[in-house]
């Protein structure tokens, strides 16, 4: 037992020293990214100056909203409407430079264009994401940054698992357990760091394990394929889960004729889930092609609450893709993807993931402090 504990301790210590700084960067940025979706929506709504009318009035139809966007010189490729009338609708359209797309918000009551939201807030979260994923490296160096964060995340998984074992007191008595279950006042700085490291490590162990494990699956195709195999699926070429990937765009741009009759189709999509919170329609290029809707009853990161509904031009639902319809491996991998941010459990899960990331910041600091004191003690003994 002592040998196993000693080996795990040194693995824990070395992994912490090697990956500690990168883990700290990922943990700090993870805290700042906790409520990214909610903060972006709030900031965009404020930046556009949108306010719902004081007097009740009907909202504009989807076709009128698109017509307003076209009149302003946009070429919409998708439209998003929300059940919460305190938030504006939005359209996506190609960037003038030809790279990617931009989002423009529209007043759902008047059809007036409100602008592209809070550029500063979007830039802040892009920067935090860049640091979190690849240490803000650019170009060819981005691959190096991604490999560094992936390896550090894998080391962090070792730290979390070994730390939970090392947390167990040597003697199984209540006073010894109580010493590492809750915070204690007084004592030296070493005792404080030791206590904080054990208490926070224990209470954050399970959410940190889930967050870090999900990060490993996101970082490495082999880990993702292990999830698929464990679920009984066969990994597809390129590491993607088997089955269709809904939501692809048609080449070129849609025309006004291609969304003729969209109002009735949106009403059908709304009837699919009466608890919908946001409905996004991808506008096809072909006027006769069916329209694919994403009907979301969550906050954007809960795949179990999002359905993909394909409706033909006659208003008939020809295909429905639900989370539960996917293969077991695909479901597991999707859950892990959103478990990394906690979004799979909505705002509650985000809060738990954010607290766990904050705890990881403290663990990185206290672990480094304990290692420094341990090294100083070793140096004094060697000098003596």
Secondary structure by P-SEA (a helix, b strand, c coil): caaaaaaaaaaaaaaaaaaaaaaaaaaaaaaaacaaaaaaaaaaaaaacccccccccccccaaaaaaaaaaacccccbbbbbcccccccbbbbbcccccbbbbbbbccccccccccccaaaaaaaaaaaaaaccccccccaaaaaaaaaaaaaaaaaaaaaaaaaaaccccccaaaaaaaacccccccaaaaaaaaaaaaaaaaaaaaaaaaaaaaaaccaaaaaaaaaaacccccccccccccccccccccccccccccaaaaaaaaaaaccccccbbbbbbbccccbbbbbbcccccccccccbbbbbbccccccccccccccccaaaaaaaaaaaaaccccccaaaaaaaaaaaaaaaaaaaaaaaaaaaaaaaaaaaaac
